[in-house]
Amino acid sequence: MGSVVDDAASVEFHAFFERHYAELSRLAYLLTGEADAADDLAADALLALWHRWDRVRAADHPVAYARGVVANLARTRIRSAVRERRRVALFWSHREERTENPDIAGVVDVQGALRRLPFRKRACVVLRHAFDLSEKDTALALGISVGTVKSQTSKGMAELQKLLGGQGVSQRVHAVMAPPRAGQSGGRNR
């Protein structure tokens, strides 16, 4: 059962919520330009305020504090959206999708083996070998460290070697997934 202090804090927070929710939602909308996200951001901000309500209610300007929380959440959402757009652009911008005389059996084998890898290993292998991204660009695209890219690519290639049966797997994987060289419409043969 709650104490009188808890009940008073709850009533005070509820009144704050009723007075400022619409304003905080409008602020979130103006910062992000997303009507659907605005209500969610305002609700998330108010939930964060509730968790720190003792500190918020003791602040000189609780509404200013609340606006700061909304602004920080909006900034995080915008940064996340920008990172996602960059990741998508990296996936789609690097290669032409046509190949002359593809090794169909090799493609099917490699694709099947790739599907058996855990997502992070598969993503590292594909970005490094199919898209010829650097370790740094792969790390940026996946939001992980360069060291993680190195280890996951290495482990992924080792697993592919087991799945595809031994020698020359790296060349087979690269040949099947490699983007065409400038001026070529077909894949590389190595």
C-alpha positions as CSV (number, residue, x, y, z in Angstrom):
1,M,0.0,0.0,0.0
2,G,1.4,3.4,-0.9
3,S,2.2,6.1,1.6
4,V,0.7,9.6,1.8
5,V,3.9,10.9,0.2
6,D,3.7,8.4,-2.7
7,D,0.0,9.3,-3.2
8,A,0.8,13.0,-3.2
9,A,3.6,12.5,-5.7
10,S,1.3,10.5,-7.9
11,V,-1.4,13.2,-7.9
12,E,1.2,15.9,-8.5
13,F,2.7,13.9,-11.4
14,H,-0.7,13.2,-12.9
15,A,-1.5,16.9,-12.8
16,F,1.9,17.7,-14.5
17,F,1.1,15.1,-17.1
18,E,-2.3,16.5,-17.9
19,R,-0.9,20.1,-18.1
20,H,2.1,19.4,-20.3
21,Y,1.6,16.2,-22.3
22,A,0.2,18.0,-25.4
23,E,3.0,20.7,-25.3
24,L,5.7,18.0,-25.0
25,S,4.1,16.1,-27.9
26,R,4.0,19.2,-30.0
27,L,7.7,19.9,-29.2
28,A,8.6,16.3,-30.2
29,Y,6.7,16.8,-33.5
30,L,8.4,20.0,-34.3
31,L,11.8,18.5,-33.5
32,T,11.4,15.3,-35.5
33,G,8.7,16.1,-38.1
34,E,7.0,12.8,-37.3
35,A,3.5,13.0,-35.9
36,D,3.4,9.3,-34.9
37,A,6.7,9.5,-33.1
38,A,5.8,12.7,-31.3
39,D,3.2,11.1,-29.0
40,D,5.6,8.2,-28.3
41,L,8.5,10.5,-27.5
42,A,6.3,12.6,-25.2
43,A,5.1,9.5,-23.4
44,D,8.7,8.1,-23.1
45,A,9.8,11.5,-21.7
46,L,7.1,11.5,-19.1
47,L,7.8,8.0,-18.1
48,A,11.5,9.0,-17.6
49,L,10.3,11.9,-15.6
50,W,8.1,9.7,-13.4
51,H,11.1,7.5,-12.6
52,R,12.9,10.6,-11.4
53,W,9.9,12.5,-10.1
54,D,11.5,13.4,-6.8
55,R,14.4,15.2,-8.6
56,V,12.1,16.7,-11.3
57,R,9.6,18.2,-8.8
58,A,12.5,19.7,-6.8
59,A,13.9,21.4,-9.9
60,D,13.4,25.2,-10.3
61,H,11.7,24.6,-13.7
62,P,10.3,21.1,-14.1
63,V,8.8,22.0,-17.5
64,A,12.2,23.1,-18.8
65,Y,13.6,19.8,-17.5
66,A,10.8,17.9,-19.3
67,R,11.5,19.8,-22.5
68,G,15.2,18.9,-22.2
69,V,14.3,15.2,-21.9
70,V,12.1,15.4,-25.0
71,A,14.8,17.2,-26.9
72,N,17.3,14.5,-26.0
73,L,15.0,11.7,-27.0
74,A,14.2,13.4,-30.3
75,R,18.0,13.9,-31.0
76,T,18.5,10.2,-30.3
77,R,15.7,9.2,-32.6
78,I,17.0,11.5,-35.4
79,R,20.5,10.1,-35.0
80,S,19.2,6.6,-35.1
81,A,17.2,7.3,-38.3
82,V,20.3,8.8,-39.9
83,R,22.4,5.8,-39.1
84,E,19.7,3.5,-40.4
85,R,19.5,5.4,-43.7
86,R,23.3,5.2,-44.0
87,R,23.3,1.5,-43.4
88,V,20.6,1.0,-46.1
89,A,22.5,3.2,-48.5
90,L,25.7,1.2,-48.0
91,F,23.8,-2.0,-48.7
92,W,22.3,-0.8,-52.0
93,S,24.9,1.6,-53.5
94,H,27.9,-0.6,-54.2
95,R,27.1,-3.0,-57.0
96,E,25.3,-3.7,-60.2
97,E,23.2,-6.8,-59.9
98,R,23.8,-8.4,-63.3
99,T,26.3,-11.2,-63.8
100,E,27.2,-13.1,-67.0
101,N,27.5,-16.9,-66.8
102,P,27.0,-17.2,-63.0
103,D,28.0,-20.4,-61.2
104,I,24.4,-21.2,-60.2
105,A,25.4,-24.2,-58.1
106,G,28.0,-22.2,-56.3
107,V,25.6,-19.4,-55.7
108,V,23.0,-21.7,-54.2
109,D,25.7,-23.5,-52.0
110,V,27.1,-20.2,-50.7
111,Q,23.7,-18.7,-50.1
112,G,22.5,-21.8,-48.3
113,A,25.7,-21.8,-46.1
114,L,25.3,-18.0,-45.4
115,R,21.7,-18.6,-44.2
116,R,23.1,-21.0,-41.6
117,L,25.4,-18.4,-40.1
118,P,24.2,-16.2,-37.2
119,F,23.2,-12.8,-38.4
120,R,26.2,-10.8,-37.3
121,K,28.7,-13.2,-38.8
122,R,26.7,-13.3,-42.0
123,A,26.4,-9.5,-42.2
124,C,30.2,-9.1,-41.7
125,V,31.0,-11.7,-44.3
126,V,28.6,-10.3,-46.8
127,L,29.6,-6.6,-46.3
128,R,33.3,-7.4,-46.4
129,H,33.2,-9.9,-49.4
130,A,30.1,-9.1,-51.4
131,F,30.2,-5.3,-51.1
132,D,34.0,-5.0,-50.6
133,L,33.5,-2.6,-47.7
134,S,36.5,-1.9,-45.4
135,E,36.4,-3.1,-41.9
136,K,35.7,0.5,-40.8
137,D,32.8,0.9,-43.2
138,T,31.4,-2.5,-42.2
139,A,31.6,-1.5,-38.5
140,L,29.8,1.8,-39.3
141,A,27.1,0.0,-41.2
142,L,26.4,-2.5,-38.4
143,G,27.0,-0.2,-35.5
144,I,29.8,-2.4,-34.0
145,S,33.5,-2.0,-33.4
146,V,36.2,-2.8,-36.0
147,G,37.5,-5.5,-33.8
148,T,34.1,-7.2,-33.8
149,V,34.0,-7.0,-37.6
150,K,37.4,-8.6,-37.7
151,S,36.5,-11.5,-35.4
152,Q,33.0,-12.1,-36.8
153,T,34.3,-12.1,-40.4
154,S,37.1,-14.5,-39.5
155,K,34.7,-16.8,-37.6
156,G,32.1,-16.6,-40.3
157,M,34.6,-17.5,-43.0
158,A,35.8,-20.4,-40.8
159,E,32.2,-21.7,-40.5
160,L,31.6,-21.3,-44.2
161,Q,34.7,-23.3,-44.8
162,K,33.3,-26.1,-42.7
163,L,29.8,-25.9,-44.3
164,L,31.1,-25.7,-47.9
165,G,33.8,-28.4,-47.4
166,G,37.3,-27.3,-47.2
167,Q,39.9,-25.8,-49.5
168,G,39.4,-22.7,-51.6
169,V,36.2,-21.6,-49.8
170,S,37.4,-18.0,-49.5
171,Q,37.9,-17.8,-53.2
172,R,34.5,-19.5,-53.9
173,V,32.7,-17.2,-51.5
174,H,34.4,-14.1,-52.9
175,A,33.8,-15.2,-56.6
176,V,30.2,-15.9,-55.9
177,M,29.5,-12.7,-53.9
178,A,32.1,-10.2,-55.3
179,P,30.9,-7.1,-57.1
180,P,31.9,-6.7,-60.7
181,R,35.0,-4.6,-61.4
182,A,34.6,-1.2,-63.0
183,G,33.7,-1.6,-66.7
184,Q,32.6,-5.3,-66.2
185,S,29.1,-6.6,-66.2
186,G,30.0,-10.0,-65.0
187,G,31.4,-11.4,-61.8
188,R,35.1,-12.0,-61.1
189,N,36.6,-15.5,-61.5
190,R,39.5,-16.2,-59.2
